[in-house]
Amino acid sequence: MAYHADSTDLDTKEVLTWEGFGTAQRELAQSIVDSGYEPEIIIAVARGGLLPAGALSYSMGVKLSDAINVEFYTDVHETLPDPVLLEPLLDINSISNKKLLVVDDVADSGRTLALVLDLLASHGAEVRSAVLYAKSASEVDPSYVWKRTDEWIVFPWSAEEPVTKTS
């Protein structure tokens, strides 16, 4: 069963709607383009970074994209001891000496982003990162951030439980 974080018991949280996501990704894309950085490949950190990365690839006109699978959160405020790379793994040889933009939904502790950035940089890629949200506790300060918050974030793609078969 796909994982769903239930945040209904939290008193305060940041809620991003689908419409808000549309605005957020366009503003984030604009800040990246305005900086002069021109990535050759956009790498999504799956799963949370898949939709932001896809949206940025269209907004920025970058056709090449890929994903790297990392597991860290197991529930609201619960994580594994360390982020873990999951298969299928990214084709590292194809990104050597390329300009990459790594995209995730949030830099919370920053440990997932740090793992991915270090891995890609170690293979000769020029790497920058973009997130919709960054938290003050993050050990990585992403290159591009749409908004900073320390609240739990409810994203439109994970706000509801996974769809199940109807009887």
C-alpha positions as CSV (number, residue, x, y, z in Angstrom):
1,M,0.0,0.0,0.0
2,A,1.3,3.4,-0.9
3,Y,2.2,5.6,2.1
4,H,0.0,8.5,3.2
5,A,0.8,10.9,6.0
6,D,-2.2,11.8,8.0
7,S,-1.8,15.3,9.4
8,T,-5.4,15.9,10.6
9,D,-4.3,16.1,14.2
10,L,-1.8,18.9,13.7
11,D,-3.0,22.3,14.9
12,T,-0.8,24.3,12.5
13,K,0.3,23.4,9.0
14,E,1.1,24.8,5.7
15,V,-1.4,23.8,3.1
16,L,-0.5,24.0,-0.6
17,T,-3.5,23.7,-3.0
18,W,-3.3,22.6,-6.7
19,E,-3.8,26.2,-7.7
20,G,-1.1,27.3,-5.3
21,F,1.2,24.7,-6.7
22,G,0.8,26.1,-10.2
23,T,1.8,29.5,-8.9
24,A,4.6,28.2,-6.8
25,Q,6.3,26.2,-9.6
26,R,6.1,29.1,-12.0
27,E,7.6,31.5,-9.5
28,L,10.3,29.0,-8.7
29,A,11.0,28.5,-12.4
30,Q,11.3,32.2,-12.9
31,S,13.9,32.5,-10.1
32,I,16.0,29.7,-11.6
33,V,15.8,31.2,-15.1
34,D,16.6,34.7,-13.8
35,S,19.7,33.4,-12.0
36,G,21.1,32.4,-15.4
37,Y,21.5,28.7,-14.5
38,E,20.6,26.5,-17.4
39,P,20.3,22.8,-16.4
40,E,20.7,20.2,-19.0
41,I,18.8,17.6,-17.0
42,I,16.2,17.9,-14.2
43,I,16.4,15.2,-11.6
44,A,13.4,14.5,-9.4
45,V,13.8,13.1,-5.9
46,A,11.0,10.6,-5.9
47,R,8.4,10.6,-4.8
48,G,7.8,14.2,-3.4
49,G,9.9,15.8,-6.1
50,L,8.2,14.1,-9.1
51,L,5.4,16.7,-9.6
52,P,7.5,19.8,-8.9
53,A,10.3,18.5,-11.3
54,G,7.8,17.7,-14.0
55,A,6.2,21.1,-13.7
56,L,9.6,22.9,-13.7
57,S,10.8,20.9,-16.8
58,Y,7.8,22.3,-18.7
59,S,8.0,25.8,-17.3
60,M,11.8,26.0,-18.0
61,G,11.7,24.2,-21.4
62,V,14.1,21.4,-20.2
63,K,13.2,18.2,-21.9
64,L,15.6,15.8,-20.3
65,S,14.5,14.5,-16.9
66,D,15.1,11.6,-14.6
67,A,14.4,10.5,-11.0
68,I,16.3,9.2,-8.1
69,N,14.4,7.1,-5.5
70,V,15.0,7.9,-1.8
71,E,13.1,6.8,1.2
72,F,13.3,8.7,4.5
73,Y,9.9,9.6,6.0
74,T,7.8,6.8,7.4
75,D,5.0,9.0,8.9
76,V,4.4,12.5,10.1
77,H,7.5,13.5,12.0
78,E,8.9,9.9,11.7
79,T,11.9,9.0,9.7
80,L,14.3,6.1,9.0
81,P,17.7,6.5,10.8
82,D,19.2,7.6,7.4
83,P,17.8,8.3,3.9
84,V,18.1,5.2,1.7
85,L,18.6,5.0,-2.1
86,L,16.1,2.6,-3.6
87,E,16.2,0.8,-7.0
88,P,15.9,1.4,-9.8
89,L,19.0,3.6,-9.5
90,L,19.7,6.6,-11.7
91,D,22.1,6.0,-14.6
92,I,25.1,7.8,-13.1
93,N,27.2,7.6,-16.2
94,S,24.7,9.6,-18.2
95,I,25.0,12.6,-15.9
96,S,28.8,13.0,-15.7
97,N,29.9,16.5,-16.5
98,K,26.3,17.7,-17.0
99,K,24.5,20.6,-15.4
100,L,21.8,19.2,-13.2
101,L,18.9,20.6,-11.3
102,V,17.8,18.4,-8.4
103,V,14.2,19.0,-7.4
104,D,12.3,18.0,-4.3
105,D,9.1,19.1,-2.6
106,V,10.8,20.2,0.7
107,A,14.2,20.4,2.3
108,D,13.1,19.4,5.8
109,S,16.2,17.9,7.6
110,G,18.0,18.3,4.3
111,R,19.5,14.9,4.7
112,T,17.8,13.4,1.6
113,L,18.9,16.4,-0.5
114,A,22.4,16.2,0.8
115,L,22.7,12.5,-0.1
116,V,21.5,13.1,-3.6
117,L,23.6,16.3,-4.2
118,D,26.8,14.6,-2.9
119,L,26.2,11.5,-5.0
120,L,25.7,13.4,-8.2
121,A,28.5,15.9,-7.6
122,S,30.9,13.0,-6.9
123,H,30.3,11.8,-10.5
124,G,31.4,15.1,-12.0
125,A,28.1,16.8,-12.4
126,E,27.5,20.5,-11.7
127,V,24.5,20.3,-9.4
128,R,22.1,22.9,-8.0
129,S,18.9,22.2,-6.1
130,A,15.4,23.6,-6.1
131,V,12.6,23.0,-3.6
132,L,9.1,24.4,-3.1
133,Y,9.7,24.7,0.7
134,A,12.8,24.8,2.9
135,K,12.9,24.5,6.7
136,S,15.3,26.3,9.0
137,A,16.6,22.9,10.3
138,S,17.8,21.8,6.9
139,E,21.4,20.9,6.7
140,V,21.4,21.9,3.1
141,D,20.4,25.4,1.9
142,P,18.9,24.7,-1.5
143,S,20.0,26.9,-4.4
144,Y,16.4,27.9,-5.1
145,V,13.5,28.0,-2.7
146,W,9.9,29.1,-3.3
147,K,9.0,29.5,0.4
148,R,10.5,29.0,3.8
149,T,8.4,27.5,6.7
150,D,8.9,25.4,9.7
151,E,5.3,24.0,9.7
152,W,4.3,20.6,8.5
153,I,3.4,20.9,4.8
154,V,0.3,19.3,3.2
155,F,0.9,18.9,-0.5
156,P,-2.1,18.5,-2.9
157,W,-0.8,15.2,-4.2
158,S,-0.5,13.6,-0.7
159,A,-3.4,15.3,1.1
160,E,-5.8,12.4,0.6
161,E,-5.4,8.7,1.1
162,P,-4.4,6.6,-1.9
163,V,-7.2,5.5,-4.1
164,T,-8.4,1.9,-3.5
165,K,-10.5,-0.4,-5.6
166,T,-14.2,0.1,-5.3
167,S,-16.3,-3.0,-4.5
